[in-house]
Amino acid sequence: MSAATANNNNPLVRFKNVRKSYDGKNQVVRHLNLDIRQGEFLTLLGPSGSAKPPRS
């Protein structure tokens, strides 16, 4: 077993200081920092039409 597999503190996915703007002016996401570890689930919630990407 590798050290990364043995240590659940290592994220599988890391977002660090993420920003998003659709018009180049108004930021809809600012300074997003998020770690997703093995066994965790992430759900994006929002109203219809709010640009949530479909993922399974």
N, CA, C and O atoms as a GROMACS GRO file, in nm:
protein
  224
    1MET      N    1   0.085  -0.118   0.000
    1MET     CA    2   0.000   0.000   0.000
    1MET      C    3   0.089   0.124   0.000
    1MET      O    4   0.184   0.131   0.078
    2SER      N    5   0.060   0.220  -0.085
    2SER     CA    6   0.142   0.340  -0.093
    2SER      C    7   0.110   0.434   0.022
    2SER      O    8   0.008   0.420   0.089
    3ALA      N    9   0.198   0.530   0.046
    3ALA     CA   10   0.177   0.628   0.152
    3ALA      C   11   0.052   0.711   0.126
    3ALA      O   12  -0.020   0.746   0.219
    4ALA      N   13   0.026   0.743  -0.001
    4ALA     CA   14  -0.092   0.823  -0.036
    4ALA      C   15  -0.220   0.744  -0.007
    4ALA      O   16  -0.319   0.802   0.038
    5THR      N   17  -0.220   0.614  -0.032
    5THR     CA   18  -0.337   0.532  -0.005
    5THR      C   19  -0.356   0.512   0.145
    5THR      O   20  -0.469   0.512   0.193
    6ALA      N   21  -0.248   0.497   0.218
    6ALA     CA   22  -0.256   0.472   0.361
    6ALA      C   23  -0.296   0.597   0.439
    6ALA      O   24  -0.352   0.586   0.548
    7ASN      N   25  -0.269   0.714   0.386
    7ASN     CA   26  -0.295   0.839   0.457
    7ASN      C   27  -0.418   0.907   0.396
    7ASN      O   28  -0.409   0.966   0.289
    8ASN      N   29  -0.532   0.900   0.463
    8ASN     CA   30  -0.655   0.960   0.412
    8ASN      C   31  -0.656   1.112   0.423
    8ASN      O   32  -0.754   1.175   0.381
    9ASN      N   33  -0.551   1.173   0.478
    9ASN     CA   34  -0.543   1.318   0.484
    9ASN      C   35  -0.503   1.378   0.349
    9ASN      O   36  -0.518   1.499   0.328
   10ASN      N   37  -0.454   1.295   0.257
   10ASN     CA   38  -0.417   1.344   0.125
   10ASN      C   39  -0.541   1.351   0.038
   10ASN      O   40  -0.609   1.250   0.019
   11PRO      N   41  -0.574   1.470  -0.015
   11PRO     CA   42  -0.694   1.480  -0.099
   11PRO      C   43  -0.674   1.414  -0.234
   11PRO      O   44  -0.564   1.413  -0.289
   12LEU      N   45  -0.783   1.358  -0.288
   12LEU     CA   46  -0.782   1.307  -0.425
   12LEU      C   47  -0.798   1.420  -0.524
   12LEU      O   48  -0.742   1.417  -0.634
   13VAL      N   49  -0.877   1.523  -0.484
   13VAL     CA   50  -0.899   1.643  -0.566
   13VAL      C   51  -0.879   1.764  -0.476
   13VAL      O   52  -0.927   1.767  -0.363
   14ARG      N   53  -0.807   1.864  -0.527
   14ARG     CA   54  -0.786   1.987  -0.450
   14ARG      C   55  -0.814   2.108  -0.540
   14ARG      O   56  -0.759   2.119  -0.649
   15PHE      N   57  -0.900   2.196  -0.492
   15PHE     CA   58  -0.922   2.327  -0.554
   15PHE      C   59  -0.855   2.429  -0.464
   15PHE      O   60  -0.883   2.433  -0.344
   16LYS      N   61  -0.768   2.512  -0.520
   16LYS     CA   62  -0.697   2.609  -0.439
   16LYS      C   63  -0.709   2.748  -0.501
   16LYS      O   64  -0.661   2.773  -0.612
   17ASN      N   65  -0.774   2.837  -0.428
   17ASN     CA   66  -0.792   2.977  -0.467
   17ASN      C   67  -0.856   2.990  -0.605
   17ASN      O   68  -0.810   3.067  -0.689
   18VAL      N   69  -0.963   2.913  -0.628
   18VAL     CA   70  -1.033   2.912  -0.757
   18VAL      C   71  -1.124   3.033  -0.768
   18VAL      O   72  -1.192   3.071  -0.672
   19ARG      N   73  -1.125   3.093  -0.886
   19ARG     CA   74  -1.215   3.205  -0.918
   19ARG      C   75  -1.285   3.174  -1.048
   19ARG      O   76  -1.229   3.108  -1.136
   20LYS      N   77  -1.409   3.224  -1.061
   20LYS     CA   78  -1.485   3.204  -1.185
   20LYS      C   79  -1.569   3.327  -1.213
   20LYS      O   80  -1.634   3.382  -1.124
   21SER      N   81  -1.566   3.370  -1.339
   21SER     CA   82  -1.646   3.482  -1.386
   21SER      C   83  -1.701   3.446  -1.522
   21SER      O   84  -1.629   3.391  -1.606
   22TYR      N   85  -1.828   3.477  -1.547
   22TYR     CA   86  -1.887   3.448  -1.677
   22TYR      C   87  -1.878   3.566  -1.773
   22TYR      O   88  -1.882   3.548  -1.895
   23ASP      N   89  -1.865   3.687  -1.719
   23ASP     CA   90  -1.862   3.804  -1.805
   23ASP      C   91  -1.728   3.878  -1.798
   23ASP      O   92  -1.712   3.983  -1.860
   24GLY      N   93  -1.632   3.824  -1.724
   24GLY     CA   94  -1.502   3.889  -1.711
   24GLY      C   95  -1.499   4.001  -1.609
   24GLY      O   96  -1.393   4.059  -1.585
   25LYS      N   97  -1.612   4.033  -1.549
   25LYS     CA   98  -1.620   4.141  -1.450
   25LYS      C   99  -1.670   4.092  -1.315
   25LYS      O  100  -1.606   4.113  -1.212
   26ASN      N  101  -1.786   4.028  -1.317
   26ASN     CA  102  -1.850   3.986  -1.192
   26ASN      C  103  -1.810   3.843  -1.157
   26ASN      O  104  -1.846   3.748  -1.227
   27GLN      N  105  -1.736   3.829  -1.049
   27GLN     CA  106  -1.694   3.696  -1.006
   27GLN      C  107  -1.808   3.627  -0.934
   27GLN      O  108  -1.869   3.683  -0.843
   28VAL      N  109  -1.837   3.504  -0.976
   28VAL     CA  110  -1.942   3.426  -0.912
   28VAL      C  111  -1.884   3.328  -0.810
   28VAL      O  112  -1.955   3.279  -0.723
   29VAL      N  113  -1.754   3.300  -0.821
   29VAL     CA  114  -1.681   3.221  -0.722
   29VAL      C  115  -1.552   3.296  -0.693
   29VAL      O  116  -1.482   3.338  -0.784
   30ARG      N  117  -1.523   3.314  -0.564
   30ARG     CA  118  -1.401   3.384  -0.523
   30ARG      C  119  -1.328   3.303  -0.416
   30ARG      O  120  -1.389   3.262  -0.317
   31HIS      N  121  -1.202   3.279  -0.436
   31HIS     CA  122  -1.115   3.217  -0.334
   31HIS      C  123  -1.170   3.084  -0.284
   31HIS      O  124  -1.173   3.061  -0.163
   32LEU      N  125  -1.214   2.999  -0.374
   32LEU     CA  126  -1.263   2.866  -0.336
   32LEU      C  127  -1.145   2.776  -0.304
   32LEU      O  128  -1.058   2.754  -0.389
   33ASN      N  129  -1.142   2.723  -0.184
   33ASN     CA  130  -1.043   2.625  -0.143
   33ASN      C  131  -1.119   2.503  -0.093
   33ASN      O  132  -1.199   2.513  -0.001
   34LEU      N  133  -1.093   2.388  -0.155
   34LEU     CA  134  -1.170   2.269  -0.124
   34LEU      C  135  -1.086   2.145  -0.149
   34LEU      O  136  -1.026   2.130  -0.255
   35ASP      N  137  -1.081   2.056  -0.050
   35ASP     CA  138  -1.017   1.927  -0.065
   35ASP      C  139  -1.125   1.820  -0.062
   35ASP      O  140  -1.215   1.824   0.023
   36ILE      N  141  -1.118   1.724  -0.153
   36ILE     CA  142  -1.209   1.611  -0.155
   36ILE      C  143  -1.125   1.486  -0.135
   36ILE      O  144  -1.035   1.456  -0.214
   37ARG      N  145  -1.155   1.414  -0.028
   37ARG     CA  146  -1.077   1.296   0.008
   37ARG      C  147  -1.150   1.168  -0.030
   37ARG      O  148  -1.270   1.169  -0.057
   38GLN      N  149  -1.077   1.060  -0.032
   38GLN     CA  150  -1.134   0.930  -0.065
   38GLN      C  151  -1.252   0.901   0.026
   38GLN      O  152  -1.244   0.917   0.148
   39GLY      N  153  -1.364   0.858  -0.034
   39GLY     CA  154  -1.483   0.824   0.042
   39GLY      C  155  -1.578   0.940   0.064
   39GLY      O  156  -1.690   0.919   0.111
   40GLU      N  157  -1.537   1.062   0.031
   40GLU     CA  158  -1.625   1.179   0.045
   40GLU      C  159  -1.706   1.200  -0.082
   40GLU      O  160  -1.664   1.159  -0.190
   41PHE      N  161  -1.821   1.264  -0.067
   41PHE     CA  162  -1.908   1.297  -0.179
   41PHE      C  163  -1.926   1.448  -0.184
   41PHE      O  164  -1.928   1.514  -0.080
   42LEU      N  165  -1.940   1.501  -0.304
   42LEU     CA  166  -1.963   1.644  -0.323
   42LEU      C  167  -2.091   1.661  -0.403
   42LEU      O  168  -2.110   1.596  -0.506
   43THR      N  169  -2.178   1.748  -0.355
   43THR     CA  170  -2.303   1.778  -0.424
   43THR      C  171  -2.309   1.927  -0.451
   43THR      O  172  -2.287   2.008  -0.361
   44LEU      N  173  -2.339   1.964  -0.576
   44LEU     CA  174  -2.357   2.104  -0.612
   44LEU      C  175  -2.507   2.131  -0.619
   44LEU      O  176  -2.579   2.066  -0.695
   45LEU      N  177  -2.553   2.226  -0.541
   45LEU     CA  178  -2.695   2.260  -0.537
   45LEU      C  179  -2.716   2.401  -0.590
   45LEU      O  180  -2.633   2.490  -0.569
   46GLY      N  181  -2.826   2.420  -0.658
   46GLY     CA  182  -2.861   2.552  -0.708
   46GLY      C  183  -2.985   2.544  -0.792
   46GLY      O  184  -3.027   2.435  -0.832
   47PRO      N  185  -3.044   2.658  -0.820
   47PRO     CA  186  -3.166   2.660  -0.901
   47PRO      C  187  -3.139   2.616  -1.044
   47PRO      O  188  -3.025   2.620  -1.092
   48SER      N  189  -3.243   2.575  -1.112
   48SER     CA  190  -3.234   2.537  -1.252
   48SER      C  191  -3.176   2.653  -1.332
   48SER      O  192  -3.216   2.768  -1.315
   49GLY      N  193  -3.081   2.622  -1.420
   49GLY     CA  194  -3.020   2.725  -1.503
   49GLY      C  195  -2.902   2.795  -1.440
   49GLY      O  196  -2.851   2.892  -1.496
   50SER      N  197  -2.855   2.748  -1.323
   50SER     CA  198  -2.745   2.817  -1.255
   50SER      C  199  -2.608   2.758  -1.288
   50SER      O  200  -2.513   2.773  -1.212
   51ALA      N  201  -2.599   2.690  -1.403
   51ALA     CA  202  -2.472   2.644  -1.459
   51ALA      C  203  -2.400   2.541  -1.372
   51ALA      O  204  -2.278   2.547  -1.356
   52LYS      N  205  -2.475   2.448  -1.316
   52LYS     CA  206  -2.415   2.337  -1.243
   52LYS      C  207  -2.379   2.231  -1.347
   52LYS      O  208  -2.464   2.191  -1.427
   53PRO      N  209  -2.256   2.185  -1.348
   53PRO     CA  210  -2.219   2.084  -1.447
   53PRO      C  211  -2.279   1.948  -1.411
   53PRO      O  212  -2.275   1.909  -1.295
   54PRO      N  213  -2.334   1.875  -1.508
   54PRO     CA  214  -2.385   1.741  -1.478
   54PRO      C  215  -2.270   1.643  -1.462
   54PRO      O  216  -2.188   1.628  -1.551
   55ARG      N  217  -2.265   1.576  -1.349
   55ARG     CA  218  -2.160   1.476  -1.321
   55ARG      C  219  -2.224   1.360  -1.249
   55ARG      O  220  -2.327   1.376  -1.182
   56SER      N  221  -2.164   1.244  -1.263
   56SER     CA  222  -2.214   1.128  -1.187
   56SER      C  223  -2.102   1.069  -1.104
   56SER      O  224  -2.124   0.971  -1.034
   0.00000   0.00000   0.00000
